[in-house]
Amino acid sequence: MQDLTEALIELIRFTSTNLPNDVEKMLREAREKEDKGSAAQGAIETILQNVELSRKNSTPICQDTGTPIFLVHYPEGWSARKLKEQIRSAVAEATKKSYLRPNAVDAIYDKNSGNNLGDDNFPSIHFEEVEGDELTVELMLKGGGCENVGAQYSLPNNQLGAGRDLKGVRKVALDAVQKAQGQGCAPGILGISVGGDRGSGYFVSKEALFRPMEDDNANPDLDKLEKQLTEEANQLGIGPMGFGGKTTVLATKIKGMDRARRRSEIRIEK
């Protein structure tokens, strides 16, 4: 198996210092929707200027490059163990080159490793063997701020009057946005998993965020709910960075899962 360490370093650099084109496009559209001269428009303008500088200088867009989450789709016959070794080597080297901030901290002893290599779960690497001969590696840098405002709900939720249906999903999702109040560096993207158990829901809600910004959900009911949640979240008036305004959420991505008969989990990522 060939050594892919250099290619993985470039993936990390590109992810850390570039905003995806579809996300940047939506931010530019959002800037024009905000009131001229408002704090909301100013916040988005600052974000866009920062993106341009980061791209030009190959410096991280955010001071918190978060937890590196890799999704690795590998062909039959490849070694997941060797791929993991190469990914970890690439993470350490990317940190040395300052493409990543050193974020891996031992939660028991409060000690930073200095190279983003923690236990087996930091960086977080998920493997799936696929048909064909192509290797695909996807990377998300999940910042601590947006991670902290994520939420998980069990339905039914009597406090919110949310039943075990899509109307209930709508209620808890909007509750999560309202409670976040712009923390996690709004405007964000909502990734929502419906069903599963507590563990799988956390992963799938992050996986949903890999979808393109302007795509449609293949499930018409979920597609309708995605658009409704984005519209209604933006009516809350929280706005960019919580300054007020029309853009709290750029998009919503939902993925349905099977659940156990007596329980339903809803996980909302930002």
N, C-alpha and C positions, 0 to 999 in steps of 0.2 A: 504494500500500500504506500502511495507516495506521501511525502511530507507536505502538509497543507498549512503549516504554521504561518508562513508569510502571507498567504491569502487570507487567513483568519485574522491576522493583525490588521490587514487592510479593511476587512469587513468591520472590525471594531472601530477603526479610525473613521471610516465613512459614516457609520451609524451615529457615532458620538458628535461628529462635527457637521453633519448635514441633516437638514429636515427633509423628509420625503416631499416630493413635488406636489402630491395631492393635498397634503396637510398645509403646505405653504400657500397653495392656491386658495384654500378655504380661509386661511387667516387674512389674506389680502382682501378677499371679498367681505369678510367680517369687519375689517377696518373701515371700509366704505359705508357700511350700514350704521356704524356708531355716529353719534352726534359730533359734528365738527368741533374740534378743540376740547372735547370732553376727556376726562381721565381715562375712560374706557378706550377711546381711540388712541390716546397717547401710550397706553400700556401695550396695545397691539403693535403700534409703530415701533416701540422699543424692542419688542420681541423680534420683529422682522429685521430691524437693524442688527440686532445681535446675531441672528441667523446668518446674515450676509458676512459679518466679520468672522464668525466661526468657520464658515465655509472657506473664506479667503485664507485664513491663517492656520487652518487645521487644528483649532482649539475646541474643546468641548462647548457645546451650546449652553449647557447648564453646569453650574458648579457642583451639582449632585448628579453624578452619572449612575447612581443607583446600583441595583442588583443586575448583573448581566444574565439574561435568560436566553438560552440557546434552544432552538428547535431543530433537531438534526434528522433529516430523512435520508437514510443511507441504503445503498443497494445490498442485496444478498451477497454474503462473502466478505464484506468489509468488517473490520474489527472496531466495535464500539469502544473497547478499552483504549485502543491506540488513538482513536478520534478524540476521546476525552482527554488523553494526555496532551495531544496537540492543542486542543482548545485551551486547556489550563496554561500551557506554555505561552500561547498567544495572549491570553489575558494578562499574565505577568509582564510580558514584554510591552504590551500596549500601555500598561500602567507606568512602566519605566519611561516610556516615550511621552507621557502625560496626555494620552488620548483618553484615559480613564483616571478619575480621582480614586485614591485608595479608600475603599469603602468597607472592606471585610473586617468586621470587629467581632471578636469573641464575646458573646453575650454574657458569659459567666465571669470573665476576668477583665472585660472592657479593654482588650488589647487589640490594636489595629495591626493586621499582618503586614501592611505597607505595600502589598503587591496584588490585592484583590483575590488572593487564594485563601479561602477559609476551609471549612469542612467539606464533605462530599456534596453539600447543597449550595455552596457558594464558590464559583458561579453555579447557577442552576442550569442543568443540561438535561434535555429530554430527547430520547432516541426513539425512532420508529423505522423499522425495516420496510422498504417499499419495493415494488416491482420495477424492473428496468435497471439501467446502469448509471443513472444520474444521482449525484449527491447534492442535496439542497440543505443549506444552513441558514436559518433565519435568526435574527438577533433583536431583542428588545432590551433597552436599558431602562429598567423600572425604578424611577426615583422614589426616595423615601417619602416625599411630601404627598404624591398622588397615592402611594401605597397606604399611607396612614388614613386617608379619607375614604378608602374602599370600605364596603360594608357587606355583611351577609345576614340574610333574613330567612326565617322559617315561616312557611305559610301553612295554615292560615295564621294571620297576625291580628289578634282581636283589638289591640291598641290602635292600630291604624285602620281597622275595618277592612283588611285586605284578605280576600278569600284565596283559595287554591286555584286561581285562574289568571288569565292575562290582565284582567282588571286589577287583580291583586298585585301582579308584577309591576304594573304602572304605578300604583300607590307607593310601594316600597322604594322603587327607583327614584321617584320624585322626592321622597322623604330623604334619601341619601344625598341627593344634590342639595336640598335645602339645608341639611345639617352641615355639609361641607363648607358652605358660605364662601366659596372662592378659594379656600385653602387647597393646596396641591397645584397651584399655579394655573387657575382657569384662564382661558377656556380649555376644556379638556375633551376627551372622547370617552363615552361610556361604553364599557364592555360588560355585558350581562350574560350570565349563564342561568338557565332555568332548569331545575331538576338536579339529578346526580346526588352525591353525598357531599359532606363538607369539604373533603379533600379534593375530589375531582372538580367541584364547582369553582374552587379557587383557580385551578389551572385553566379550565375551559374559558372562564371569563377573561383571562389574559390572552388566550389563544384567539378569541374573537377580535382582539384589537389589531391583529395582523391583516384583517380584511382591508381592501382599498376603501378610501373614504366615501366615494360616491357610488359604490356598487349597491345593488338591491339584494335584499335577502331572498333566497330561493323559496322560503315559506311566506306566502302572501300575508298571513296573519301577523307574523313577526315583522315583516317589512312595514306593514301599516303601523305597528306599535313603535318600531324604531323611529319613524318619521314623527309620530305623535309625541314621543318622549323628548326628542330634540327640540321640537317647537315649544312644548310646554315648559321644559327646563329653562329655555331662553325667555319665557314670560315671567320668570321669578324675579328678574331684575338684578340678579347677583353680579353678573358681568365679569369682564376680564380682571383677574387678581382680586375679585370681590369689590371693585370700585363702583359697581353699578353699571348698567348698560344692557345691551341687547344680545350679547354673546357670552353665555355661560358654558354652552356645550356646542362643539362643532359637529358632532355626529354621534349616533348610537348604533352599536353592533350587538345583536342578541343571538345566542345559540341555545337551542333546546336540547335537553338530555333526558334519558329515562330516569325515573326515580323509584325508590322503594314505595310500597303500597301505602304506607301510613305517614310518609313524610315528603316534604318538598323544600329544597333549599334554593334560595335566590342569592347569587353573588354579584355585586356591582363593583366593577373596577373603574378607575379613572386614569 
